[in-house]
Amino acid sequence: MRRVIATQFPDEMLLESPDLLGVAIRAARTQSGLTLADAALSTGVSKQTMQRIETDPSTVSFGLLLQVGRQLGVSLFAVPSASRGMVHKAVKALIRPEETERPNHEA
């Protein structure tokens, strides 16, 4: 059995490009310990398509990216542009609280 090396999710939480979505999908797959073949089988796509989703997602339909991402645990949600900064900050505080904590400046 092949050993799967976990990769990290993108540092940028705003997935504003297909490439970032592909990186997030790969991170979800590898952190789950799934090989490309296992993920392809569980999501109903070919191994080659699964590889394209991760490495060249602009060649795959957006609907398929969403479907495979959802099945592997990658969630997307829509946020109005006017609220983007506030939502980004709130989500970052939930996911990476250590980056948003303020140092204690007691005298």
N, C-alpha and C positions, 0 to 999 in steps of 0.2 A: 504494500500500500504506500502511495506517495505521501510524503510529509508536506503539509501546506504551511507556508510561512505567512503569518498574519501581517498585513500592511495597515497603515494608519489611514483614518479618514482625512480628507483634505482639511487643512487649517482654516480655509475660508468656508464658512457655513452657507454663504449665499451661492448656491450652485447656478451661476449665471452662464454656464457654457456646457455643451455636451461633454467636453473633456472632463470637467469636474464631476459631472454626474457619473461618468465611466469610472473615475477614480473611487468615488464613493461606493459604487456597486462592487468593485473589486475588493475594497476594504471590507464590506459586509460579507462577501463570499469567503475571503480568507480568514476573517476573524471567526467565522462559523466553522472553519476547518474543512470547507468543501473544496474539492478539486474542480477544475473547469468542467470535467466530464460529469461530476456529481451535480454541480449547479445546473448544467445544461439539462440533465435528465429531470431534475426536480422542478425546473421552470418551463420545460416543454420546448426548448430551443436546441438547435444543434450545438456541438462543441465549438465549431467555427464561428457561429453567430455569437455565442457567449464570449469568445475571445475578442470579436469585433466590438461588442458592447463595452468591453473594458479598455480596449486599446485605440479604437477608432470609432467612437459612438456616433459621429456625424454621418456614418454610412448606414445607420440603423434607424428605423422609424421612431419618432418620439413616443408613440403609443407603446411600442415594444420595450423601449427603455423604461417607461413608467411601469409597465407590467412586470418586467424582470426585477426592477428595483424594489417594487412593492413586495414581491414574493421573497426577496432576500432581506427585507427589513429596512429599506431606504425609503424614507418618507419625504414628500415634497408638499408644500402648501403655498397658497397664493396670499400675498400681502400687498395692500395698496402702497404705491410709491411713497406717499406722504408718511406712512407709518414704518417704512423699512428700517430706518435707524433705530427707532425705539424697539421694534420687534427683534432686530438683530442683537441689540444689547441685552434684552431680556432672555433670549434663548441662550446666548453665550454665558450669561450668569448661571443658568440652569445646568448647562453642559460642562462648562469649565469655570467653576466658581473661584478657583485659585487665581485666575487671571483678572477677575473683577473685584477682588477684595482690596480694600484700601488699607494702607499701613496705619497702625495706631500711633498717633502723634501726641501721646500724653507727656506732659511736662514734669 
